[in-house]
Amino acid sequence: MMIPRSNAMPISLRTIALAALALLTAVASPAVAATCPLVPGGERMVAPGEGMKAAGVHVPAGLEEKKPAPLVILLHGSTATGAQMLRDSGLAETADRHGFLLAYPDAGIPAGNGFVWNIPGVPTVEGTIPGEGDRDDVAYLTTLIDRLVADGCVDPARVYVTGLSGGGRMTSWLGCVAPDRFAAIAPVVGLRAGNPLAEDPTRPDPATCRPDTPIAVVAFAGDEDRTNPIAGGGGGYWQYSMHAAEQRWAQLNECKAAPTTRWVSSDVYEERYGDCRDDAEVIGRVVVGKGHSWVPDNEALWELLSRHRRD
């Protein structure tokens, strides 16, 4: 009797062949991108990691599904909260118009009825220097970015940070120590470029702010600010002027063009340093007649931030 010829391989060889094919397919195929779990429209809470405090995130109603969005991190002033900063800044409406995510976390050190940011070696408004037991706010914020990027919600090339007063100082600090994580920073009534120099507090100490890459700086202030005066002075944590901070950032960004000053509207003038390395411009905008408060025009703020990307 003739036995029919079989095309089948022995089971063991067949299994090996299929496994090899699956491996080749996996290597050749691009990884499937994560789909952002944040539901468009409204406020959400996102914990950066296990055991870490959740941060508020405003998700615009027009957020494009399956497409990572820009992220703006909004930092509150000393003794305030993220929710208060969201309300007082009005940035949620700007986020809705332009389709960016807006995170508004609380700082790590309880103070008064809110929180203060941990800037190592710098006294808080309560006069105490953060200790080893206080939360590392740089690590917290960069972990929050990592989480939102890993979830497929955020484009890592378009991450920005802004903040008011103490949040502005924290924003400046992030530019000093984590410039590679942000495309641009925008301190509001709180621009710094490191700690005041011990022997001359009217100048920033170069040793305390040494970023390893240029970063665009867009700062805002009011000319009637008595807490963090643009001419310098104020609290012991402040002292040097906004202009001195701009000059230091221009030096760090290797800006070659002479600074220019122009009026951008009837009550806002701008100081700008251009021709900087990697297009990392330095801009300071001063609003006439405004004090220690959220002074930016939010549309202008977003336009100035969003023209920068981090490769």
Beta strands, then each sheet from edge to edge (+ up, - down):
strand 1: 42-46
strand 2: 55-59
strand 3: 69-75
strand 4: 101-104
strand 5: 109-111
strand 6: 114-116
strand 7: 154-164
strand 8: 184-188
strand 9: 196-197
strand 10: 200-204
strand 11: 216-222
strand 12: 260-265
strand 13: 268-273
strand 14: 282-287
sheet 1: 1+ 2- 4+ 3+ 7+ 8+ 11+ 14+ 13- 12+
sheet 2: 5+ 6-
sheet 3: 9+ 10-
end
